[in-house]
């Protein structure tokens, strides 16, 4: 074993101070390596045209070669980036606007002063119209949630449900999109369909703000079904009323009472309907409703 190695590894000879320095040096090395690794990861994650492979002709027919498969995956990442870039841009613009982060930037046309509004900054510095900036800022939060749920939305679609977010909350706006996607298919969501759905929402719509997106979507669907269907008459047909009165007389005779009010019959029916220990009435009502629905569907065919 060499003398230098013994000196470098001997606790007695190096002493506490030298050992401390060595640990400090090692710590700095580890920190430097960690920073380099983080920087490399950041660079790898950054979008860039150089990461998209150049267009080339197919290597042949049939299955992709390993190189083609790799190019295919890289290009898909680029396409996906385009689908999410709009709300990333919207969030960046919103952050700049809310924090007035442009206030120290010299005005491009009047360098003696700095920008005072997001509107003049975004037009002159980024070439984005005021209208587009407003749309991106208003919709980015909705787009972010939709993306997290696996939907590929665009600013035109999200613009149609921004009023829902303003009137209710973020979850309700997303719920409208989810409802349309469930009804038409995730890849069949259009701005027109979203707009028409929003128009059908009743002005007095009441929703539970604490409900999650899926629950809200079901609630809204139920409300819209009632809105678009003709109102169901709640009046009891005269023939049924007469039959109830006749049976009430039979019940009165069995109980040795002069008469049974129709309201009392209805009350006892409701009590029997919700009886947890005897589902006879519930089952009878359920079967009757199934028969009615089946007859209505058959009539529409």
C-alpha positions as CSV (number, residue, x, y, z in Angstrom):
1,X,0.0,0.0,0.0
2,X,1.4,3.4,-0.9
3,X,2.4,6.0,1.6
4,X,0.2,8.6,-0.1
5,X,-2.9,6.3,0.2
6,X,-2.1,5.7,3.9
7,X,-1.8,9.5,4.6
8,X,-5.0,10.2,2.7
9,X,-7.1,7.6,4.6
10,X,-5.6,7.7,8.0
11,X,-7.9,9.4,10.5
12,X,-5.1,10.0,13.0
13,X,-2.8,11.7,10.5
14,X,-5.4,13.8,8.6
15,X,-7.0,15.2,11.8
16,X,-10.4,16.7,12.2
17,X,-9.7,19.9,10.3
18,X,-8.4,18.1,7.2
19,X,-11.2,15.6,7.3
20,X,-13.7,18.4,7.5
21,X,-12.2,20.1,4.5
22,X,-12.3,16.8,2.6
23,X,-16.0,16.4,3.4
24,X,-16.7,19.9,2.3
25,X,-14.9,19.3,-1.0
26,X,-16.9,16.1,-1.6
27,X,-20.1,17.9,-0.8
28,X,-19.3,20.6,-3.3
29,X,-18.6,18.0,-5.9
30,X,-21.9,16.3,-5.3
31,X,-23.7,19.6,-5.4
32,X,-22.0,20.5,-8.7
33,X,-22.9,17.2,-10.2
34,X,-26.5,17.5,-9.0
35,X,-26.8,21.0,-10.5
36,X,-25.3,19.7,-13.8
37,X,-27.8,16.8,-13.8
38,X,-30.7,19.2,-13.1
39,X,-29.6,21.6,-15.9
40,X,-29.3,18.7,-18.3
41,X,-32.8,17.6,-17.4
42,X,-34.2,21.1,-17.9
43,X,-32.5,21.4,-21.3
44,X,-33.9,18.0,-22.3
45,X,-37.4,19.0,-21.3
46,X,-37.3,22.4,-23.1
47,X,-39.2,22.5,-26.3
48,X,-37.2,23.1,-29.5
49,X,-37.4,22.5,-33.2
50,X,-34.0,20.7,-33.1
51,X,-35.6,17.9,-31.2
52,X,-38.0,17.1,-34.0
53,X,-36.4,14.8,-36.6
54,X,-36.2,15.9,-40.2
55,X,-38.7,14.6,-42.7
56,X,-37.4,11.5,-44.6
57,X,-39.0,9.0,-46.9
58,X,-40.3,5.7,-45.4
59,X,-37.7,3.0,-44.9
60,X,-40.1,0.6,-46.5
61,X,-43.6,-0.8,-46.3
62,X,-45.1,-2.5,-43.3
63,X,-43.9,-2.3,-39.8
64,X,-41.8,0.7,-38.7
65,X,-38.1,0.2,-38.2
66,X,-36.7,0.9,-34.6
67,X,-35.4,4.2,-36.0
68,X,-38.8,5.1,-37.5
69,X,-40.6,4.2,-34.3
70,X,-38.3,6.5,-32.4
71,X,-38.9,9.4,-34.9
72,X,-42.6,8.7,-34.6
73,X,-42.6,9.0,-30.8
74,X,-40.5,12.2,-31.0
75,X,-42.9,13.8,-33.5
76,X,-45.9,12.8,-31.4
77,X,-44.4,14.7,-28.4
78,X,-44.1,17.7,-30.7
79,X,-47.7,17.4,-31.7
80,X,-48.8,17.1,-28.1
81,X,-46.8,20.1,-27.2
82,X,-48.7,22.1,-29.8
83,X,-52.0,21.0,-28.1
84,X,-50.8,22.3,-24.7
85,X,-48.8,25.3,-25.8
86,X,-51.8,27.6,-25.9
87,X,-52.8,27.4,-22.2
88,X,-49.1,27.5,-21.2
89,X,-48.9,30.7,-23.1
90,X,-52.2,31.9,-21.5
91,X,-50.9,31.3,-18.0
92,X,-47.6,33.1,-18.8
93,X,-49.6,36.1,-20.1
94,X,-51.9,36.1,-17.1
95,X,-49.0,35.9,-14.7
96,X,-47.3,38.8,-16.4
97,X,-50.5,40.8,-16.5
98,X,-51.6,40.2,-12.9
99,X,-48.1,40.9,-11.5
100,X,-47.5,43.8,-14.0
101,X,-44.2,42.3,-14.7
102,X,-43.8,44.5,-17.8
103,X,-43.6,47.7,-15.7
104,X,-39.8,48.0,-15.9
105,X,-39.5,47.2,-19.6
106,X,-38.8,50.3,-21.8
107,X,-41.6,51.0,-24.3
108,X,-40.5,49.9,-27.8
109,X,-41.9,53.1,-29.4
110,X,-41.1,55.4,-26.6
111,X,-38.0,54.2,-24.7
112,X,-38.2,57.1,-22.2
113,X,-41.1,55.4,-20.5
114,X,-42.0,51.9,-19.6
115,X,-45.1,49.9,-20.4
116,X,-48.2,50.6,-18.3
117,X,-50.7,48.0,-19.5
118,X,-50.6,44.4,-20.7
119,X,-52.4,45.5,-23.8
120,X,-49.7,47.7,-25.2
121,X,-46.9,45.3,-24.0
122,X,-48.3,42.2,-25.6
123,X,-49.0,43.9,-29.0
124,X,-45.6,45.5,-29.3
125,X,-43.4,43.0,-27.6
126,X,-45.0,39.7,-28.6
127,X,-47.1,40.5,-31.6
128,X,-50.3,39.1,-30.0
129,X,-53.5,40.9,-30.4
130,X,-55.3,42.3,-27.4
131,X,-58.3,40.1,-28.1
132,X,-56.2,36.9,-28.4
133,X,-54.4,37.8,-25.2
134,X,-57.7,38.2,-23.3
135,X,-58.9,34.8,-24.6
136,X,-55.8,33.0,-23.6
137,X,-55.7,34.6,-20.2
138,X,-59.4,33.8,-19.6
139,X,-59.2,30.2,-20.7
140,X,-55.8,28.8,-19.6
141,X,-57.0,27.4,-16.2
142,X,-59.8,25.5,-18.0
143,X,-57.4,24.2,-20.6
144,X,-55.0,23.0,-18.0
145,X,-57.7,21.0,-16.1
146,X,-59.0,19.5,-19.4
147,X,-55.5,18.5,-20.4
148,X,-54.9,16.8,-17.1
149,X,-58.1,14.8,-17.7
150,X,-56.8,13.7,-21.1
151,X,-58.8,16.1,-23.4
152,X,-57.2,18.1,-26.2
153,X,-59.0,21.4,-26.2
154,X,-58.3,24.6,-28.1
155,X,-58.9,28.3,-27.3
156,X,-62.0,28.4,-29.5
157,X,-63.7,25.6,-27.6
158,X,-62.7,26.9,-24.2
159,X,-63.9,30.4,-25.0
160,X,-67.5,29.0,-25.1
161,X,-67.4,27.8,-21.5
162,X,-65.5,30.7,-20.0
163,X,-68.9,32.4,-19.2
164,X,-69.9,29.2,-17.2
165,X,-66.7,29.5,-15.2
166,X,-67.5,33.2,-14.6
167,X,-71.1,32.5,-13.5
168,X,-70.3,29.4,-11.4
169,X,-66.8,28.1,-11.0
170,X,-63.9,26.3,-12.8
171,X,-65.3,22.8,-12.1
172,X,-68.7,23.6,-13.6
173,X,-67.1,24.9,-16.9
174,X,-65.0,21.7,-17.1
175,X,-68.2,19.7,-16.4
176,X,-69.9,21.2,-19.4
177,X,-67.0,20.1,-21.6
178,X,-67.0,16.6,-20.1
179,X,-70.8,16.4,-20.7
180,X,-70.4,17.3,-24.4
181,X,-67.5,14.9,-24.7
182,X,-69.4,12.0,-23.1
183,X,-72.4,12.7,-25.3
184,X,-70.7,13.1,-28.7
185,X,-67.3,11.5,-28.1
186,X,-64.0,13.0,-26.9
187,X,-62.8,13.8,-30.5
188,X,-66.2,15.3,-31.5
189,X,-66.3,18.2,-29.2
190,X,-66.7,21.5,-31.1
191,X,-67.2,25.1,-30.2
192,X,-70.7,25.0,-31.7
193,X,-71.8,22.1,-29.5
194,X,-70.3,23.7,-26.4
195,X,-72.1,27.0,-27.3
196,X,-75.4,25.3,-27.8
197,X,-75.1,23.4,-24.5
198,X,-74.3,26.6,-22.6
199,X,-77.4,28.3,-24.2
200,X,-79.6,25.5,-22.9
201,X,-78.6,26.0,-19.3
202,X,-81.5,27.6,-17.4
203,X,-81.0,31.1,-16.0
204,X,-82.0,29.9,-12.5
205,X,-79.7,26.9,-12.5
206,X,-78.5,26.0,-9.0
207,X,-75.5,23.8,-8.5
208,X,-73.5,22.6,-5.5
209,X,-70.1,24.3,-5.7
210,X,-68.5,21.5,-3.7
211,X,-69.4,18.8,-6.2
212,X,-66.6,17.4,-8.4
213,X,-66.5,17.6,-12.1
214,X,-68.1,14.2,-12.9
215,X,-70.9,14.8,-10.4
216,X,-71.6,18.2,-11.8
217,X,-71.7,16.8,-15.4
218,X,-74.4,14.3,-14.3
219,X,-76.4,17.0,-12.6
220,X,-76.2,19.3,-15.6
221,X,-77.2,16.4,-17.9
222,X,-80.2,15.8,-15.7
223,X,-81.2,19.4,-15.8
224,X,-80.9,19.6,-19.6
225,X,-82.9,16.4,-20.1
226,X,-85.8,18.1,-18.3
227,X,-85.3,21.3,-20.2
228,X,-85.5,19.7,-23.7
229,X,-88.2,17.2,-22.9
230,X,-91.9,18.3,-22.8
231,X,-93.2,18.8,-19.3
232,X,-94.8,15.7,-17.8
233,X,-98.3,16.3,-16.5
234,X,-98.4,15.8,-12.7
235,X,-102.2,15.8,-12.6
236,X,-103.9,12.6,-11.6
237,X,-106.2,11.4,-14.4
238,X,-109.9,11.5,-13.5
239,X,-110.3,7.7,-14.1
240,X,-107.6,7.1,-11.5
241,X,-109.1,9.5,-9.1
242,X,-112.5,7.8,-9.3
243,X,-110.9,4.4,-8.8
244,X,-109.1,5.6,-5.7
245,X,-112.3,7.0,-4.3
246,X,-114.0,3.6,-4.8
247,X,-111.2,1.7,-3.2
248,X,-111.2,4.2,-0.3
249,X,-114.8,3.3,0.4
250,X,-113.8,-0.4,0.6
251,X,-111.0,0.5,3.0
252,X,-113.4,2.6,5.1
253,X,-115.8,-0.4,5.3
254,X,-113.0,-2.7,6.3
255,X,-111.9,-0.3,9.1
256,X,-115.5,0.4,10.1
257,X,-115.1,4.1,9.3
258,X,-117.6,6.4,7.6
259,X,-115.1,7.5,5.0
260,X,-111.4,7.7,4.1
261,X,-110.1,11.0,2.7
262,X,-108.1,10.7,-0.5
263,X,-105.2,12.6,1.1
264,X,-105.0,9.9,3.8
265,X,-104.8,7.3,1.1
266,X,-102.0,9.1,-0.6
267,X,-100.1,9.5,2.7
268,X,-100.4,5.7,3.5
269,X,-99.3,4.9,-0.1
270,X,-96.2,7.1,0.3
271,X,-95.4,5.5,3.7
272,X,-95.7,2.0,2.2
273,X,-93.6,3.1,-0.8
274,X,-90.6,4.0,1.4
275,X,-91.1,1.2,3.9
276,X,-87.5,-0.3,4.4
277,X,-88.9,-3.6,5.6
278,X,-91.5,-4.2,2.9
279,X,-90.8,-3.3,-0.7
280,X,-94.1,-4.5,-2.1
281,X,-95.4,-1.0,-3.0
282,X,-92.0,0.1,-4.2
283,X,-91.6,-2.9,-6.5
284,X,-95.1,-2.4,-7.9
285,X,-94.4,1.3,-8.7
286,X,-91.1,0.4,-10.3
287,X,-92.6,-2.3,-12.5
288,X,-95.4,0.1,-13.5
289,X,-93.0,2.8,-14.5
290,X,-90.9,0.3,-16.5
291,X,-94.0,-0.7,-18.4
292,X,-94.9,2.9,-19.1
293,X,-91.4,3.7,-20.4
294,X,-91.3,0.6,-22.5
295,X,-94.7,1.6,-24.1
296,X,-93.5,5.1,-24.7
297,X,-90.3,4.0,-26.4
298,X,-92.2,1.5,-28.5
299,X,-94.6,4.3,-29.6
300,X,-91.7,6.4,-30.8
301,X,-90.2,3.6,-33.0
